[in-house]
Amino acid sequence: MAKKPWINVVIKGALITVGFGLYVFVESGTRDRLSRLEDKIDRVETKVDEVRGYLKFNVAKDQ
């Protein structure tokens, strides 16, 4: 029995919808991971600045 043309359209539409949904899901997860990575980098930069200030203070104190 041959498939009816409207069934092909429905199947293609469903596949496109699922594909787009997966794309949005993956994209939002990637953005979330990048945001968390940026937060971690900011914390490291803050610690580096704190250590740099501490070292400058100790060098000035020792002189």
PDB file of N, H, CA, C and O in Angstrom:
ATOM      1  N   MET A   1       0.846  -1.178   0.000  1.00  0.00           N
ATOM      2  CA  MET A   1       0.000   0.000   0.000  1.00  0.00           C
ATOM      3  C   MET A   1       0.893   1.243   0.000  1.00  0.00           C
ATOM      4  O   MET A   1       1.795   1.368   0.829  1.00  0.00           O
ATOM      5  N   ALA A   2       0.642   2.134  -0.910  1.00  0.00           N
ATOM      6  H   ALA A   2      -0.091   2.033  -1.584  1.00  0.00           H
ATOM      7  CA  ALA A   2       1.451   3.353  -1.043  1.00  0.00           C
ATOM      8  C   ALA A   2       1.069   4.355   0.044  1.00  0.00           C
ATOM      9  O   ALA A   2      -0.091   4.480   0.438  1.00  0.00           O
ATOM     10  N   LYS A   3       2.094   5.060   0.508  1.00  0.00           N
ATOM     11  H   LYS A   3       3.036   4.959   0.188  1.00  0.00           H
ATOM     12  CA  LYS A   3       1.828   6.097   1.510  1.00  0.00           C
ATOM     13  C   LYS A   3       1.119   7.267   0.848  1.00  0.00           C
ATOM     14  O   LYS A   3       1.361   7.585  -0.317  1.00  0.00           O
ATOM     15  N   LYS A   4       0.266   7.881   1.589  1.00  0.00           N
ATOM     16  H   LYS A   4       0.069   7.623   2.535  1.00  0.00           H
ATOM     17  CA  LYS A   4      -0.433   9.043   1.070  1.00  0.00           C
ATOM     18  C   LYS A   4       0.476  10.261   1.222  1.00  0.00           C
ATOM     19  O   LYS A   4       1.253  10.330   2.175  1.00  0.00           O
ATOM     20  N   PRO A   5       0.392  11.219   0.306  1.00  0.00           N
ATOM     21  CA  PRO A   5       1.290  12.382   0.347  1.00  0.00           C
ATOM     22  C   PRO A   5       1.211  13.178   1.651  1.00  0.00           C
ATOM     23  O   PRO A   5       2.229  13.696   2.110  1.00  0.00           O
ATOM     24  N   TRP A   6       0.044  13.286   2.246  1.00  0.00           N
ATOM     25  H   TRP A   6      -0.783  12.866   1.873  1.00  0.00           H
ATOM     26  CA  TRP A   6      -0.080  14.079   3.465  1.00  0.00           C
ATOM     27  C   TRP A   6       0.645  13.425   4.632  1.00  0.00           C
ATOM     28  O   TRP A   6       1.080  14.116   5.553  1.00  0.00           O
ATOM     29  N   ILE A   7       0.783  12.094   4.607  1.00  0.00           N
ATOM     30  H   ILE A   7       0.430  11.533   3.859  1.00  0.00           H
ATOM     31  CA  ILE A   7       1.527  11.399   5.659  1.00  0.00           C
ATOM     32  C   ILE A   7       3.003  11.781   5.579  1.00  0.00           C
ATOM     33  O   ILE A   7       3.648  11.984   6.607  1.00  0.00           O
ATOM     34  N   ASN A   8       3.540  11.878   4.364  1.00  0.00           N
ATOM     35  H   ASN A   8       3.016  11.713   3.529  1.00  0.00           H
ATOM     36  CA  ASN A   8       4.930  12.305   4.195  1.00  0.00           C
ATOM     37  C   ASN A   8       5.146  13.707   4.759  1.00  0.00           C
ATOM     38  O   ASN A   8       6.164  13.972   5.399  1.00  0.00           O
ATOM     39  N   VAL A   9       4.201  14.594   4.522  1.00  0.00           N
ATOM     40  H   VAL A   9       3.375  14.379   4.001  1.00  0.00           H
ATOM     41  CA  VAL A   9       4.302  15.964   5.029  1.00  0.00           C
ATOM     42  C   VAL A   9       4.280  15.959   6.555  1.00  0.00           C
ATOM     43  O   VAL A   9       5.049  16.680   7.191  1.00  0.00           O
ATOM     44  N   VAL A  10       3.411  15.156   7.136  1.00  0.00           N
ATOM     45  H   VAL A  10       2.786  14.570   6.620  1.00  0.00           H
ATOM     46  CA  VAL A  10       3.318  15.077   8.598  1.00  0.00           C
ATOM     47  C   VAL A  10       4.611  14.523   9.184  1.00  0.00           C
ATOM     48  O   VAL A  10       5.108  15.037  10.186  1.00  0.00           O
ATOM     49  N   ILE A  11       5.154  13.487   8.571  1.00  0.00           N
ATOM     50  H   ILE A  11       4.750  13.069   7.756  1.00  0.00           H
ATOM     51  CA  ILE A  11       6.397  12.885   9.064  1.00  0.00           C
ATOM     52  C   ILE A  11       7.543  13.886   8.964  1.00  0.00           C
ATOM     53  O   ILE A  11       8.318  14.030   9.909  1.00  0.00           O
ATOM     54  N   LYS A  12       7.661  14.578   7.831  1.00  0.00           N
ATOM     55  H   LYS A  12       7.032  14.461   7.063  1.00  0.00           H
ATOM     56  CA  LYS A  12       8.714  15.580   7.668  1.00  0.00           C
ATOM     57  C   LYS A  12       8.557  16.709   8.684  1.00  0.00           C
ATOM     58  O   LYS A  12       9.542  17.169   9.261  1.00  0.00           O
ATOM     59  N   GLY A  13       7.339  17.147   8.899  1.00  0.00           N
ATOM     60  H   GLY A  13       6.539  16.774   8.430  1.00  0.00           H
ATOM     61  CA  GLY A  13       7.087  18.203   9.883  1.00  0.00           C
ATOM     62  C   GLY A  13       7.474  17.773  11.285  1.00  0.00           C
ATOM     63  O   GLY A  13       8.057  18.548  12.044  1.00  0.00           O
ATOM     64  N   ALA A  14       7.147  16.533  11.628  1.00  0.00           N
ATOM     65  H   ALA A  14       6.674  15.904  11.012  1.00  0.00           H
ATOM     66  CA  ALA A  14       7.499  16.018  12.955  1.00  0.00           C
ATOM     67  C   ALA A  14       9.010  15.924  13.114  1.00  0.00           C
ATOM     68  O   ALA A  14       9.542  16.270  14.169  1.00  0.00           O
ATOM     69  N   LEU A  15       9.705  15.462  12.085  1.00  0.00           N
ATOM     70  H   LEU A  15       9.273  15.181  11.228  1.00  0.00           H
ATOM     71  CA  LEU A  15      11.167  15.365  12.152  1.00  0.00           C
ATOM     72  C   LEU A  15      11.817  16.741  12.270  1.00  0.00           C
ATOM     73  O   LEU A  15      12.776  16.915  13.020  1.00  0.00           O
ATOM     74  N   ILE A  16      11.297  17.707  11.535  1.00  0.00           N
ATOM     75  H   ILE A  16      10.518  17.565  10.925  1.00  0.00           H
ATOM     76  CA  ILE A  16      11.828  19.072  11.626  1.00  0.00           C
ATOM     77  C   ILE A  16      11.600  19.636  13.022  1.00  0.00           C
ATOM     78  O   ILE A  16      12.487  20.277  13.585  1.00  0.00           O
ATOM     79  N   THR A  17      10.423  19.402  13.579  1.00  0.00           N
ATOM     80  H   THR A  17       9.703  18.881  13.121  1.00  0.00           H
ATOM     81  CA  THR A  17      10.110  19.889  14.920  1.00  0.00           C
ATOM     82  C   THR A  17      11.024  19.260  15.963  1.00  0.00           C
ATOM     83  O   THR A  17      11.542  19.959  16.834  1.00  0.00           O
ATOM     84  N   VAL A  18      11.225  17.964  15.884  1.00  0.00           N
ATOM     85  H   VAL A  18      10.805  17.397  15.177  1.00  0.00           H
ATOM     86  CA  VAL A  18      12.109  17.274  16.829  1.00  0.00           C
ATOM     87  C   VAL A  18      13.541  17.775  16.668  1.00  0.00           C
ATOM     88  O   VAL A  18      14.229  18.021  17.659  1.00  0.00           O
ATOM     89  N   GLY A  19      13.986  17.925  15.441  1.00  0.00           N
ATOM     90  H   GLY A  19      13.428  17.726  14.636  1.00  0.00           H
ATOM     91  CA  GLY A  19      15.341  18.428  15.193  1.00  0.00           C
ATOM     92  C   GLY A  19      15.540  19.822  15.752  1.00  0.00           C
ATOM     93  O   GLY A  19      16.563  20.102  16.376  1.00  0.00           O
ATOM     94  N   PHE A  20      14.571  20.701  15.535  1.00  0.00           N
ATOM     95  H   PHE A  20      13.740  20.474  15.027  1.00  0.00           H
ATOM     96  CA  PHE A  20      14.667  22.061  16.066  1.00  0.00           C
ATOM     97  C   PHE A  20      14.649  22.050  17.589  1.00  0.00           C
ATOM     98  O   PHE A  20      15.389  22.800  18.226  1.00  0.00           O
ATOM     99  N   GLY A  21      13.808  21.206  18.173  1.00  0.00           N
ATOM    100  H   GLY A  21      13.207  20.597  17.656  1.00  0.00           H
ATOM    101  CA  GLY A  21      13.771  21.092  19.634  1.00  0.00           C
ATOM    102  C   GLY A  21      15.100  20.632  20.205  1.00  0.00           C
ATOM    103  O   GLY A  21      15.559  21.160  21.217  1.00  0.00           O
ATOM    104  N   LEU A  22      15.717  19.658  19.567  1.00  0.00           N
ATOM    105  H   LEU A  22      15.344  19.229  18.744  1.00  0.00           H
ATOM    106  CA  LEU A  22      17.034  19.195  20.016  1.00  0.00           C
ATOM    107  C   LEU A  22      18.078  20.295  19.880  1.00  0.00           C
ATOM    108  O   LEU A  22      18.924  20.459  20.759  1.00  0.00           O
ATOM    109  N   TYR A  23      18.025  21.046  18.789  1.00  0.00           N
ATOM    110  H   TYR A  23      17.338  20.912  18.075  1.00  0.00           H
ATOM    111  CA  TYR A  23      18.963  22.152  18.586  1.00  0.00           C
ATOM    112  C   TYR A  23      18.829  23.186  19.704  1.00  0.00           C
ATOM    113  O   TYR A  23      19.831  23.625  20.268  1.00  0.00           O
ATOM    114  N   VAL A  24      17.604  23.571  20.020  1.00  0.00           N
ATOM    115  H   VAL A  24      16.790  23.214  19.562  1.00  0.00           H
ATOM    116  CA  VAL A  24      17.371  24.556  21.081  1.00  0.00           C
ATOM    117  C   VAL A  24      17.850  24.010  22.419  1.00  0.00           C
ATOM    118  O   VAL A  24      18.447  24.745  23.205  1.00  0.00           O
ATOM    119  N   PHE A  25      17.599  22.741  22.689  1.00  0.00           N
ATOM    120  H   PHE A  25      17.114  22.143  22.051  1.00  0.00           H
ATOM    121  CA  PHE A  25      18.029  22.124  23.945  1.00  0.00           C
ATOM    122  C   PHE A  25      19.546  22.148  24.067  1.00  0.00           C
ATOM    123  O   PHE A  25      20.078  22.521  25.113  1.00  0.00           O
ATOM    124  N   VAL A  26      20.243  21.756  23.014  1.00  0.00           N
ATOM    125  H   VAL A  26      19.811  21.454  22.164  1.00  0.00           H
ATOM    126  CA  VAL A  26      21.711  21.727  23.036  1.00  0.00           C
ATOM    127  C   VAL A  26      22.266  23.139  23.138  1.00  0.00           C
ATOM    128  O   VAL A  26      23.217  23.380  23.881  1.00  0.00           O
ATOM    129  N   GLU A  27      21.686  24.064  22.404  1.00  0.00           N
ATOM    130  H   GLU A  27      20.913  23.869  21.801  1.00  0.00           H
ATOM    131  CA  GLU A  27      22.165  25.451  22.409  1.00  0.00           C
ATOM    132  C   GLU A  27      22.013  26.077  23.794  1.00  0.00           C
ATOM    133  O   GLU A  27      22.915  26.778  24.253  1.00  0.00           O
ATOM    134  N   SER A  28      20.899  25.838  24.458  1.00  0.00           N
ATOM    135  H   SER A  28      20.167  25.268  24.085  1.00  0.00           H
ATOM    136  CA  SER A  28      20.698  26.414  25.790  1.00  0.00           C
ATOM    137  C   SER A  28      21.669  25.797  26.792  1.00  0.00           C
ATOM    138  O   SER A  28      22.152  26.491  27.686  1.00  0.00           O
ATOM    139  N   GLY A  29      21.958  24.523  26.658  1.00  0.00           N
ATOM    140  H   GLY A  29      21.565  23.959  25.931  1.00  0.00           H
ATOM    141  CA  GLY A  29      22.935  23.883  27.537  1.00  0.00           C
ATOM    142  C   GLY A  29      24.329  24.436  27.320  1.00  0.00           C
ATOM    143  O   GLY A  29      25.091  24.603  28.272  1.00  0.00           O
ATOM    144  N   THR A  30      24.665  24.721  26.064  1.00  0.00           N
ATOM    145  H   THR A  30      24.046  24.585  25.290  1.00  0.00           H
ATOM    146  CA  THR A  30      25.977  25.292  25.749  1.00  0.00           C
ATOM    147  C   THR A  30      26.102  26.681  26.349  1.00  0.00           C
ATOM    148  O   THR A  30      27.140  27.026  26.913  1.00  0.00           O
ATOM    149  N   ARG A  31      25.053  27.476  26.231  1.00  0.00           N
ATOM    150  H   ARG A  31      24.210  27.197  25.772  1.00  0.00           H
ATOM    151  CA  ARG A  31      25.083  28.823  26.815  1.00  0.00           C
ATOM    152  C   ARG A  31      25.242  28.754  28.323  1.00  0.00           C
ATOM    153  O   ARG A  31      25.985  29.543  28.907  1.00  0.00           O
ATOM    154  N   ASP A  32      24.557  27.828  28.949  1.00  0.00           N
ATOM    155  H   ASP A  32      23.953  27.188  28.474  1.00  0.00           H
ATOM    156  CA  ASP A  32      24.647  27.681  30.400  1.00  0.00           C
ATOM    157  C   ASP A  32      26.061  27.301  30.816  1.00  0.00           C
ATOM    158  O   ASP A  32      26.595  27.850  31.780  1.00  0.00           O
ATOM    159  N   ARG A  33      26.668  26.362  30.095  1.00  0.00           N
ATOM    160  H   ARG A  33      26.233  25.916  29.312  1.00  0.00           H
ATOM    161  CA  ARG A  33      28.041  25.951  30.413  1.00  0.00           C
ATOM    162  C   ARG A  33      29.022  27.096  30.202  1.00  0.00           C
ATOM    163  O   ARG A  33      29.940  27.275  31.002  1.00  0.00           O
ATOM    164  N   LEU A  34      28.844  27.868  29.147  1.00  0.00           N
ATOM    165  H   LEU A  34      28.098  27.723  28.497  1.00  0.00           H
ATOM    166  CA  LEU A  34      29.723  29.012  28.906  1.00  0.00           C
ATOM    167  C   LEU A  34      29.569  30.062  29.998  1.00  0.00           C
ATOM    168  O   LEU A  34      30.551  30.675  30.418  1.00  0.00           O
ATOM    169  N   SER A  35      28.355  30.266  30.452  1.00  0.00           N
ATOM    170  H   SER A  35      27.558  29.767  30.111  1.00  0.00           H
ATOM    171  CA  SER A  35      28.118  31.223  31.527  1.00  0.00           C
ATOM    172  C   SER A  35      28.816  30.781  32.804  1.00  0.00           C
ATOM    173  O   SER A  35      29.435  31.596  33.488  1.00  0.00           O
ATOM    174  N   ARG A  36      28.720  29.499  33.129  1.00  0.00           N
ATOM    175  H   ARG A  36      28.216  28.837  32.573  1.00  0.00           H
ATOM    176  CA  ARG A  36      29.403  28.993  34.318  1.00  0.00           C
ATOM    177  C   ARG A  36      30.915  29.104  34.175  1.00  0.00           C
ATOM    178  O   ARG A  36      31.610  29.405  35.146  1.00  0.00           O
ATOM    179  N   LEU A  37      31.427  28.866  32.976  1.00  0.00           N
ATOM    180  H   LEU A  37      30.862  28.622  32.187  1.00  0.00           H
ATOM    181  CA  LEU A  37      32.864  28.983  32.731  1.00  0.00           C
ATOM    182  C   LEU A  37      33.321  30.430  32.905  1.00  0.00           C
ATOM    183  O   LEU A  37      34.385  30.679  33.473  1.00  0.00           O
ATOM    184  N   GLU A  38      32.527  31.384  32.421  1.00  0.00           N
ATOM    185  H   GLU A  38      31.663  31.181  31.959  1.00  0.00           H
ATOM    186  CA  GLU A  38      32.860  32.794  32.601  1.00  0.00           C
ATOM    187  C   GLU A  38      32.902  33.158  34.077  1.00  0.00           C
ATOM    188  O   GLU A  38      33.781  33.908  34.501  1.00  0.00           O
ATOM    189  N   ASP A  39      31.965  32.638  34.867  1.00  0.00           N
ATOM    190  H   ASP A  39      31.252  32.028  34.523  1.00  0.00           H
ATOM    191  CA  ASP A  39      31.968  32.897  36.306  1.00  0.00           C
ATOM    192  C   ASP A  39      33.233  32.358  36.958  1.00  0.00           C
ATOM    193  O   ASP A  39      33.822  33.020  37.813  1.00  0.00           O
ATOM    194  N   LYS A  40      33.649  31.170  36.564  1.00  0.00           N
ATOM    195  H   LYS A  40      33.170  30.633  35.870  1.00  0.00           H
ATOM    196  CA  LYS A  40      34.866  30.582  37.129  1.00  0.00           C
ATOM    197  C   LYS A  40      36.091  31.402  36.749  1.00  0.00           C
ATOM    198  O   LYS A  40      36.978  31.609  37.577  1.00  0.00           O
ATOM    199  N   ILE A  41      36.150  31.867  35.515  1.00  0.00           N
ATOM    200  H   ILE A  41      35.429  31.698  34.843  1.00  0.00           H
ATOM    201  CA  ILE A  41      37.277  32.693  35.080  1.00  0.00           C
ATOM    202  C   ILE A  41      37.308  33.993  35.874  1.00  0.00           C
ATOM    203  O   ILE A  41      38.383  34.450  36.264  1.00  0.00           O
ATOM    204  N   ASP A  42      36.152  34.594  36.118  1.00  0.00           N
ATOM    205  H   ASP A  42      35.279  34.222  35.802  1.00  0.00           H
ATOM    206  CA  ASP A  42      36.094  35.819  36.917  1.00  0.00           C
ATOM    207  C   ASP A  42      36.616  35.582  38.327  1.00  0.00           C
ATOM    208  O   ASP A  42      37.330  36.422  38.874  1.00  0.00           O
ATOM    209  N   ARG A  43      36.265  34.442  38.919  1.00  0.00           N
ATOM    210  H   ARG A  43      35.685  33.760  38.474  1.00  0.00           H
ATOM    211  CA  ARG A  43      36.751  34.138  40.270  1.00  0.00           C
ATOM    212  C   ARG A  43      38.264  33.967  40.282  1.00  0.00           C
ATOM    213  O   ARG A  43      38.936  34.420  41.208  1.00  0.00           O
ATOM    214  N   VAL A  44      38.798  33.314  39.256  1.00  0.00           N
ATOM    215  H   VAL A  44      38.252  32.946  38.504  1.00  0.00           H
ATOM    216  CA  VAL A  44      40.254  33.133  39.174  1.00  0.00           C
ATOM    217  C   VAL A  44      40.934  34.487  39.007  1.00  0.00           C
ATOM    218  O   VAL A  44      41.954  34.743  39.647  1.00  0.00           O
ATOM    219  N   GLU A  45      40.394  35.351  38.165  1.00  0.00           N
ATOM    220  H   GLU A  45      39.565  35.142  37.645  1.00  0.00           H
ATOM    221  CA  GLU A  45      40.978  36.678  37.984  1.00  0.00           C
ATOM    222  C   GLU A  45      40.958  37.464  39.286  1.00  0.00           C
ATOM    223  O   GLU A  45      41.914  38.177  39.592  1.00  0.00           O
ATOM    224  N   THR A  46      39.888  37.345  40.052  1.00  0.00           N
ATOM    225  H   THR A  46      39.112  36.766  39.804  1.00  0.00           H
ATOM    226  CA  THR A  46      39.808  38.029  41.338  1.00  0.00           C
ATOM    227  C   THR A  46      40.874  37.512  42.289  1.00  0.00           C
ATOM    228  O   THR A  46      41.528  38.299  42.973  1.00  0.00           O
ATOM    229  N   LYS A  47      41.056  36.204  42.341  1.00  0.00           N
ATOM    230  H   LYS A  47      40.525  35.564  41.786  1.00  0.00           H
ATOM    231  CA  LYS A  47      42.089  35.623  43.211  1.00  0.00           C
ATOM    232  C   LYS A  47      43.477  36.080  42.782  1.00  0.00           C
ATOM    233  O   LYS A  47      44.317  36.388  43.627  1.00  0.00           O
ATOM    234  N   VAL A  48      43.723  36.125  41.472  1.00  0.00           N
ATOM    235  H   VAL A  48      43.041  35.875  40.786  1.00  0.00           H
ATOM    236  CA  VAL A  48      45.028  36.579  40.973  1.00  0.00           C
ATOM    237  C   VAL A  48      45.273  38.019  41.404  1.00  0.00           C
ATOM    238  O   VAL A  48      46.374  38.361  41.834  1.00  0.00           O
ATOM    239  N   ASP A  49      44.256  38.860  41.292  1.00  0.00           N
ATOM    240  H   ASP A  49      43.361  38.582  40.943  1.00  0.00           H
ATOM    241  CA  ASP A  49      44.402  40.254  41.725  1.00  0.00           C
ATOM    242  C   ASP A  49      44.675  40.342  43.219  1.00  0.00           C
ATOM    243  O   ASP A  49      45.494  41.153  43.651  1.00  0.00           O
ATOM    244  N   GLU A  50      43.994  39.514  44.015  1.00  0.00           N
ATOM    245  H   GLU A  50      43.328  38.855  43.664  1.00  0.00           H
ATOM    246  CA  GLU A  50      44.225  39.511  45.461  1.00  0.00           C
ATOM    247  C   GLU A  50      45.658  39.103  45.783  1.00  0.00           C
ATOM    248  O   GLU A  50      46.314  39.739  46.608  1.00  0.00           O
ATOM    249  N   VAL A  51      46.140  38.058  45.143  1.00  0.00           N
ATOM    250  H   VAL A  51      45.606  37.542  44.472  1.00  0.00           H
ATOM    251  CA  VAL A  51      47.507  37.584  45.395  1.00  0.00           C
ATOM    252  C   VAL A  51      48.514  38.631  44.935  1.00  0.00           C
ATOM    253  O   VAL A  51      49.505  38.881  45.621  1.00  0.00           O
ATOM    254  N   ARG A  52      48.271  39.237  43.794  1.00  0.00           N
ATOM    255  H   ARG A  52      47.465  39.034  43.237  1.00  0.00           H
ATOM    256  CA  ARG A  52      49.176  40.279  43.291  1.00  0.00           C
ATOM    257  C   ARG A  52      49.264  41.433  44.295  1.00  0.00           C
ATOM    258  O   ARG A  52      50.354  41.926  44.586  1.00  0.00           O
ATOM    259  N   GLY A  53      48.121  41.856  44.819  1.00  0.00           N
ATOM    260  H   GLY A  53      47.236  41.455  44.583  1.00  0.00           H
ATOM    261  CA  GLY A  53      48.109  42.923  45.825  1.00  0.00           C
ATOM    262  C   GLY A  53      48.824  42.502  47.096  1.00  0.00           C
ATOM    263  O   GLY A  53      49.554  43.300  47.685  1.00  0.00           O
ATOM    264  N   TYR A  54      48.630  41.274  47.526  1.00  0.00           N
ATOM    265  H   TYR A  54      48.037  40.626  47.048  1.00  0.00           H
ATOM    266  CA  TYR A  54      49.293  40.763  48.728  1.00  0.00           C
ATOM    267  C   TYR A  54      50.804  40.741  48.531  1.00  0.00           C
ATOM    268  O   TYR A  54      51.552  41.124  49.431  1.00  0.00           O
ATOM    269  N   LEU A  55      51.259  40.297  47.364  1.00  0.00           N
ATOM    270  H   LEU A  55      50.652  39.986  46.633  1.00  0.00           H
ATOM    271  CA  LEU A  55      52.700  40.248  47.092  1.00  0.00           C
ATOM    272  C   LEU A  55      53.296  41.651  47.045  1.00  0.00           C
ATOM    273  O   LEU A  55      54.387  41.873  47.572  1.00  0.00           O
ATOM    274  N   LYS A  56      52.602  42.596  46.426  1.00  0.00           N
ATOM    275  H   LYS A  56      51.716  42.415  45.999  1.00  0.00           H
ATOM    276  CA  LYS A  56      53.095  43.976  46.384  1.00  0.00           C
ATOM    277  C   LYS A  56      53.179  44.552  47.789  1.00  0.00           C
ATOM    278  O   LYS A  56      54.131  45.262  48.112  1.00  0.00           O
ATOM    279  N   PHE A  57      52.196  44.253  48.623  1.00  0.00           N
ATOM    280  H   PHE A  57      51.423  43.676  48.360  1.00  0.00           H
ATOM    281  CA  PHE A  57      52.185  44.748  49.998  1.00  0.00           C
ATOM    282  C   PHE A  57      53.370  44.175  50.771  1.00  0.00           C
ATOM    283  O   PHE A  57      54.043  44.900  51.503  1.00  0.00           O
ATOM    284  N   ASN A  58      53.627  42.875  50.611  1.00  0.00           N
ATOM    285  H   ASN A  58      53.080  42.285  50.017  1.00  0.00           H
ATOM    286  CA  ASN A  58      54.739  42.241  51.323  1.00  0.00           C
ATOM    287  C   ASN A  58      56.084  42.768  50.845  1.00  0.00           C
ATOM    288  O   ASN A  58      56.989  42.954  51.658  1.00  0.00           O
ATOM    289  N   VAL A  59      56.236  43.009  49.562  1.00  0.00           N
ATOM    290  H   VAL A  59      55.501  42.858  48.902  1.00  0.00           H
ATOM    291  CA  VAL A  59      57.499  43.546  49.041  1.00  0.00           C
ATOM    292  C   VAL A  59      57.723  44.950  49.589  1.00  0.00           C
ATOM    293  O   VAL A  59      58.836  45.289  49.991  1.00  0.00           O
ATOM    294  N   ALA A  60      56.684  45.759  49.607  1.00  0.00           N
ATOM    295  H   ALA A  60      55.780  45.484  49.280  1.00  0.00           H
ATOM    296  CA  ALA A  60      56.808  47.123  50.124  1.00  0.00           C
ATOM    297  C   ALA A  60      57.099  47.098  51.620  1.00  0.00           C
ATOM    298  O   ALA A  60      57.859  47.929  52.119  1.00  0.00           O
ATOM    299  N   LYS A  61      56.506  46.160  52.331  1.00  0.00           N
ATOM    300  H   LYS A  61      55.889  45.485  51.926  1.00  0.00           H
ATOM    301  CA  LYS A  61      56.705  46.063  53.779  1.00  0.00           C
ATOM    302  C   LYS A  61      58.135  45.618  54.095  1.00  0.00           C
ATOM    303  O   LYS A  61      58.721  46.078  55.075  1.00  0.00           O
ATOM    304  N   ASP A  62      58.696  44.735  53.280  1.00  0.00           N
ATOM    305  H   ASP A  62      58.220  44.362  52.483  1.00  0.00           H
ATOM    306  CA  ASP A  62      60.041  44.212  53.523  1.00  0.00           C
ATOM    307  C   ASP A  62      61.125  45.231  53.192  1.00  0.00           C
ATOM    308  O   ASP A  62      62.242  45.111  53.695  1.00  0.00           O
ATOM    309  N   GLN A  63      60.838  46.209  52.380  1.00  0.00           N
ATOM    310  H   GLN A  63      59.931  46.306  51.971  1.00  0.00           H
ATOM    311  CA  GLN A  63      61.879  47.170  51.983  1.00  0.00           C
ATOM    312  C   GLN A  63      62.060  48.238  52.985  1.00  0.00           C
ATOM    313  O   GLN A  63      62.896  49.122  52.801  1.00  0.00           O
TER     314      GLN A  63
END
